[in-house]
Amino acid sequence: MSEERGRIPPHSQEAEEGLLGSCLIDPGQDILSACMEVGLRPESFFQPAHKVVYQVMSDLYTDNKAVDEVTVLDALQSRPVSSIEWLKQKQRLVDPKTLLIELVGGATTLTRLTNRIESIANARYWLDIVRQKWLLRRLIDTASHVAEEAYVNQDQLEHFIGDVEERILSINEDSAGDSAEKFDVTIDNAANLIRNILAGQSDDGVMTGYTDIDKMTFGLHSGQMVVLAARPSMGKTSLGMNIAENASLPMRGQGKGVLVFSLEMPSEQLAMRMLCGRAQVSMRRVRDRMLGSEQQQQLAKSAAVLRNAPIWVDDSSGLNILQLRAKARRVYKQHKVELIIIDYLQLVSGTDSRVPREQQISEISRGVKAMAKELNVPVLVLSQLNRSSEKENRQPRISDLRESGSIEQDADVVFLLAPRQNADDNPSVPQASRERDLIIAKQRNGPTGSVPLTFIPDFTRFENYTSQPVE
């Protein structure tokens, strides 16, 4: 990284020397292992000689060879510049046959590193310092490049902003510490969860508001990618919005914040559906202007309740996965979002329209899963099913997902919404309501099976199943 305006980029000569010296005298290679685990790379060091020494140590470690002053010195004395790809690119004016030992300043460099410290007691402290300085240099370098690129990317602003956020995010991800924790902590958390369940208390999952679904799933959990798939006109948008309503307006306690990406339907139509559904007023009667005073009062009461619901709707069309993640990130930072709903996956664009659609879907699916993990919230993504189940006159299967390979692999839970077998042909079931089966086709941490629901088309609303006709 070049120095700018005479300012020296952040670094610590002492920490770099202490860390490398610790790696050289540590017989168990625990310090070098710790460096690998946190993603330390040669460019993490500021001094050119330190980059080369760390690269050689990393190569020896990868080859399951001993790492000490003798083996590192031998490698430096036998390996030329051309043996390290990134170094060969940087040292274009140097003969590629030049040995590495000449670049690091001779054998005295290793001696100075090992004589620098007496024990490895402070090695992890030095590791933290080296990482922090490296991240600061990356941030400075990224900001400098962004400032330059902003002058030439004025016509592709949205894509440019998304790319900038990705670069900043990659730095933030590298700044994360060790994510592994001792198993006793995990066991204690699991034991507490079991005690809460036995005591009738829910865990941190976002409840859907449907009794049978919540019994089988314990709600939608942080970091999960949950797929809700159906053929057109089965009510997947209605069910998604009903879940949003139930999550944001629970019977007791504070509602969960919900962010909805409506790529198919304008936000006004989505709100109208929710408003009529909650008021149990037929949308057809609204359009025909055939509402009585009582129904108008019901709509007014429902509007007053929904107006305070912590729901945010983005109805931008033609979003690609980078733009969608960037928007979700911004809303998440501004508000307390605990559930994200995407309606629907096939309407999200890939970043490169020239690649086959299957590859685009794979990129989108991975992006949705990454977003769930990054923001640590459940993401309910609606999806379409192909026509196979209709052609074969059967209930849908997980393989019926359009471009199913990557979606099926990335999803933690897969719901398939379908007509309840023989229900629509049953004359005892009134036209005003239709029974649906919500098939839990996949659940990583729970059972699979089928849950019945009652769908009321006039209100575009799902209710808990009942064998009694819905009036």
N, C-alpha and C positions, 0 to 999 in steps of 0.2 A: 504493500500500500504506500503510495507516494505521500510525502509530507506536504501539507497545504499551508501556505502563508507562514512558513517557518515554524509551524507547530508540530511537535512530535506526537505521533499517534499514541494512545494509551498502551502502556506495557510495563512489565516489571522484570528487569534483568535478574534481580535476586530470586524471584519466585521461579522463573524459568530454569535457572541454574540449580536451585534447590530441588525442583521436581525431577529434572533429568538425572541429577546425582542420586536421588532416592531410587529411581528406576534401575540405575546401574549397580547399586549396592544391595538391593532387596533380593535375597536369595529365593523367596517364594513367588516373585513377580506379581505380588498383590497390587502394588502401586501401578504398575503398567496395565494390569487388568482393569483397575479402576479408571485409568485414562481412556481405555478402549470403551468401557461401558458408557461413559458420558459423551462419547463421540469426539474426543480430542483428535485432531489431525495435525499434520506437519504445519499447515498454515495457521494453526492456533498459536504458534510461537512467533515472536516478533523478530528475534535475531536469526539471520540466515543460517548460521552454523547450527543453531538449535533445531531448525527445521530438518536439516539433513540428518543430524544425530537421531532425532525422534523417528524419522522415516526408517532408518536402518534398524532401530530397536523394534519398531512395529513389524517389519518384515521378518526379523528373527523370531519374534513372538508368534506370528502367523504360521511360520514353518515349524513350530514346536521345538525351537532350538533355545539353548540357554542364552540369557541376556545379561551380560556383565561387561566389565571394562575390557577383558581379553577378547571376547567374541565380537563386540562392537568395533574394537580397534582393527581386528582382522578383516571384518567386512569393509570398513572404510579404506583399508589399504589394498583391497583386492577388487573393489567395485568401481567402475568408471561412472562418469556423469550420465552417460547414455543409459545406465541401468535404472534410472528413475525418470519416469516420463515427464512429470511436472517440472523437474529440475532441468531436463534437457530443453524444454520449451523456454525456460527463463534464461538459461546460460547459453544463448545462441552464439556469443562471441568467444566462448571457451571451447577448446578442442574436446569433443565428446569422449575422447579416450582418457581425459584427465581423471585421475583418481579422486574419490571423494575426500580422502584424507587431506588433500591440498586445499579443498574448499573450506574445511572446518578449522584450518589453522594448525594442523599437525596433531601429534599424539598428546601434546601438552594440554590441549583443550579438554580431553577426557580426564586427564589427571586433575585439572583444575575443578572439574565438575565433581569428581569423587572426593576431593579434599575440601570441597565447599561445605560439606555437612558431616556431622558425626553420627547421626541416627536418622531414621525415617519417621520419627514421631510426628513431625509437622508436615509430612508429605501431602496429606489431603487438604490441608490449609493452603499450601502452595498451589495445589491443583485448582482449587476454587478461584484463586487470584488469577491464574493463567487463563482460565475459562472466561472470567468476567472481563478481563482486558481484551480478549479475543472477540467477545460478543460486542463490546463497545467499538472496536475497530471495524467490525462488520457493519454495525449500525451507521457509523460515520461514512463508510465507503458506500453503503447503499443510498444514504441520503444525498451524497454528492452526485452519484449517478442519476438519481431520480431528478435532481435539480437540472442536470444537463439534458436529460431525456424529455423533460416537460416542454422544452422549447421546440422539439421536433415531433411530439405526439399530440398536437392540438386537435387533430381531426378524429382521433380514436380515444376520446377521453375516458369512456366507461371501461373499455378493455385495459387501458393504461392504469387506471385507478385500481382495478381488480388485480392486475399484475403486481403493482406496488404493495398492495395488502398481502398478497401471497409471499412476497419477499420478506416483508416485515414479520409475517407469521412464522416463516421458516427460522428466522433468528429467535423469535420467542419460543418456538418449540425446542431449539437447541439450548435455550436457557433453563429448561426444566431440569430439576435435579433428579436424583435416583428415584424411580417410580416403584421399585420393589420394596416391600415391607416384610418384616418377619411374620411367619405364618400364624404366630399366636395372636397378633393383632387382627388378622383376617378371621380367625376362628372366633374371637371375642365378638366381632361384628356380626358374624353369622349367628352366634348363640343369642345375641340381643334381638336379631331379626325374628328368630324362632319364638322367643319369649313374647315379642309384640304380637305376632300372629296368633299365638295361643291365647293371649289376653284379649283378642278381638280388636287389636289396634293395627291399622294399616301401616305399611312401610312408606318409603318416600316416593313410591310410584304415583303417577298421575292417573287417577281413577277415571274410567270411561263413563261412569254413571249407569252402566248396564250390569245388573247383578250377576248374571251367569258368566259374562265375559270377565268381570273383575275377580270372580271366584277362581277361574282357571289361570288368569295371568297375574293376579295381584297388582293390576294396573300396568301402565306403560312406564318403563324405567329409564333412568338417565343413561345416555350413551347408546340407546337402542335405536336401530333402524327398523321401523314397523311398517310393513307393506299391507295395504288394504286394496285388494284387486277384485274387479267384477267386470262383467260385460256391460255395454252401454245401457242406460235406463234401469239399472238394478238398484240405484240409490246410493252409490258410493260417496258422492259429494254430500248428500243429505246426512249419511251416517258420520262422515268426517266432521261436518259442521255441528251435528248433534253432540259429538264427543267434545268439540271445542266449547260449546255452550255449557255442557255438564261440568267440564273441568274448570271453567272460569266462574261458574255460578253454583258452587256446591251448596248442599243443604245447610252445612255448618262450617264455620271457619272462613278464612280468606280464600278467594278464588285464585286459581293458577293463571299466570300470564300466558296467553296463547298468541303465536304469530302464524298467520295464514297467508300462504302464497297461492293466490287464485289466478292461475294462468289461463283458465278457460272462461271464467265468468266475471263480469264487472262486479266491483265491491257492492254497488247498490243492489244488484239482483241477489247477491249472496245475503246481504242484510235483510232484504225483503223476505227471502225464504225463511231465514231464522226468525224474523219477527212474526210472520204468519204461523209458523210452526209452533212457536211458544204460545201464541194467543189462541191456537187451534181454530184459525180462520182460514177458509178455503181461498187459495190464491185466485182461483177461477172467479169466485164471487167478488174479489177485489177488482179484477180486471173488468168484470161486467157491471161494476158499481151497484152491487146488490147487497150492501151491508146495512144491517140494522144498527140501532143506537147501542145495543148491548155489545155487539161485535166490535164496534168502533171503540168502545170503552176498553174492551179486552186488548185491542191493539195498542191503545194509549198506555195501559198499565205495563204491557210487555216492553214497549219502547222505553219506558222509564227505567225498567230493570236492566235491559240490555245496554242502555246508554252508559251505564257505569261498569259494564263488564270489561275486564282487562284483556281485550282482544284487539290485535292490530292486523289489518289486512293490507297486503300489497298485491294489486291486481295488474302489475306490469306484465305485458306479454312478450314473448320472444326472449326470455332471459336464458343466458347460458349458465352453466353450473358455477363458474367463477363469480358472475354477477350475483347469482342467488346467494352464494355463501357470503359474499361481501355485504349484501343487504342484511342478511341474518345476523352477521357479526355486529353491524352498527345498531340494529334494533335491540339486540341482546345487551349491548353495553349501556344503552339508554334506559331500558326498562327491564323489569324482572320477568323474563320469558322462561317458562318452564315446560313448554310444549310447542313444537313447530309442526305445521301441517302443510303439505305440498299437494296441490290439486292441478295437474297430475303429472307423473314422472315423464310420460312420453311427450309432453309439451315443453320440457326443458331441453334446451339446445346444447350440443357439445361445443367445445371451444374451436374445433376445426370441422367445418361442414363438409370438407372434402373426403374425410375418412369414412369408411362404411358405418352405417347406422348402428350395427351391433357393437362396434368399438366405441361409438359415442355413448351408447347406453351404458357400457361398462364404465366409462369415465364418469358419467353422471351418477351411477350407482355408488361407485367408490367415493365420489365427492359428497354424496348425501351421508354415507356412513362416517366419513371423516368429519363432517360437520357435527353429527350427533356426538362423536367422541370429543371433538374440540370444545364445543359449548356445553358438553355434559348435560344434555337434555334429550328426551325422546323425540324422534322425528317420525311422524306418521305420514308416509308418502303413498298417495293413491296411484293406482296403476290399472291398466286395461288387461283383460284376458283375451286370448285369441278365440277363434270360433270352434275349436275342436270339441268342446263340451256340448255345444249346441248341435253340431253335426252328428255326434255320436250319442246324443240324447242321454247324457249322464251328468253327474255332479262334477264341477271343475276340480282339477288337480293342480298341484304347484307347478307342474311342467307346462301348464296352459298359460303361464305368464308370458306376455309378449317379450321377445328377446330375453328369455328367462334365465339364461346361464348365470350372468353376473348378479342379477337381482336376487335370485334364489340363494346364491352364495353369500352375498353381503348382508342380507336381511337376518335380523335376530328373531323376528316374529312375522309370519305371513298369515293374513286373514283373507279368505276367499268368500265373497258374498254371492249367494245364489238363491233362486226360488226354492222354497221348501218342497221336497218331492211330493207330488200329488196335491199340494195345497191349493195351487191356482185352479186345479180342475175340480175342486171340492165345492159343490153348490152351497154348502153350509157356510162357506167363508164369504162374507159380503164383499161387494166390489170396492167399498170404501177402504178396505184394508187387505193387505197381502202378507202372508207369512214368508219369512226369509230364513235361510240357514247361514250362519256365520261359521265357516269352517276354519278352525285353527289348524292349518296344514303344516306349520312349522313353529316351534317354540324351543329355543335353545335351553331354557331353564325351567321348563314346565311341560305339562301334558298337551297332547293334541286331541282334537275331537270336534264336535259340532255343537253350536249354541243356537237355539231358535230365537228369532226376534220378530216383532210385529211391525210392519211398515204401513204407514197411513199415507197413501199417495196425495190425497187432497191437501194435507198439511206438510207434505215432504218431511215426514218425521218418523223416527224409529222409537218404539217403546219396548219395555221389557215384555217378553212373550206372555201371553195369557190365552187360555183355551176359549175364553169368553169372547164373543164378537165385539169388535170395537165400533161404537156408534159414531 
